[in-house]
Amino acid sequence: MLNLLRLFAAEDKGPAIHIAPGEIFKIGDISITNSMIYGWACALFILVLFVTVRHGATLRPKRGLIQFVEAGVEFIISLITNSLGSREKAIKYAPYFAAIFFYVLLNNWFGLLPGVGEAVRVGETPLLRAFTADLNGTLAAAIVTMVLVQTFAIKESGILRHIRHYFSGSLKNPATYLFGALEVFTEFTRIISLALRLFLNVVIGEIIISVFAYLGSGAAPLTSLPFVALELMVAMLQAYIFVMLSVTYLAVAIKHDHADEHASNDHESVPEESVPSGKGQMVKEN
């Protein structure tokens, strides 16, 4: 029995699991990976999808793909409205956050399609890999998102007021600069948090599906189907969390800037009624 187990272990390589992206070709010194190719393909698909929906949208709601996109956009508008407290601003920023939402969502979903992964290879490297299953991809998405958040916050409050909100308090106090540096460092940790959360959830889902497909052998579609269905829901949840956190960061920055402005105005402007005037009292007495 022991020799049989050793023979089985020696011949069996187990499920194919790839964490790092695979290089397909090079352009100069730049490596083009399978996740980059799939990310570009998803971006092109979303561009065509949005253009099609734009030309097919009418006042009366339609069923099918147009209804799916319209529902997603309205969901993002409601999310931004609840965070910023203004539907006007929500409509203003909705195109950016809706694009991020659909890009993350469809990349997650398309990573589960047949043919993605081990099915199609270039040499020993899979041709297609989900963009969100690559840490470089999620890190790039997080950086672009946080740059947009900072840009919108500066447009709403002005660059000086936005920088000042990191250093709230008296500028004569050395602790203000220490806490301000920590606040700036927090912005970078948010990038890492967004990237790692999305990457780990997608990769762990892929690993679980691969393991149960391998264990099922000939019945792989049946053994992996429940986990594929679960991963479809997780993919939508992760897209929602990614956008929700991004909108929250924007709302915190804008509201913090406005709160600092009101506090500064209240501190600088003192009502005339609160200032005692001896001269006025003398006039009244006379």
Sequence and secondary structure as in RCSB ss.txt:
>XXXX:A:sequence
MLNLLRLFAAEDKGPAIHIAPGEIFKIGDISITNSMIYGWACALFILVLFVTVRHGATLRPKRGLIQFVEAGVEF
IISLITNSLGSREKAIKYAPYFAAIFFYVLLNNWFGLLPGVGEAVRVGETPLLRAFTADLNGTLAAAIVTMVLVQ
TFAIKESGILRHIRHYFSGSLKNPATYLFGALEVFTEFTRIISLALRLFLNVVIGEIIISVFAYLGSGAAPLTSL
PFVALELMVAMLQAYIFVMLSVTYLAVAIKHDHADEHASNDHESVPEESVPSGKGQMVKEN
>XXXX:A:secstr
 HHHHHHHHHH        S  EEEEETTEEEEHHHHHHHHHHHHHHHHHHHHHHH  SS   THHHHHHHHHHH
HHHHHHHHHS HHHHHHHHHHHHHHHHHHHHHHHHTTSTTTTTTSEETTEES   GGGSHHHHHHHHHHHHHHHH
HHHHHHH HHHHHHHHT S TTSHHHHHHHHHHHHHHHHHHHHHHHHHHHHHHHHHHHHHHHHHHHGGGHHHHHH
HHHHHHHHHHHHHHHHHHHHHHHHHHHHHHHHHHHHHHHHHHH   GGGS  HHHHHHHH 
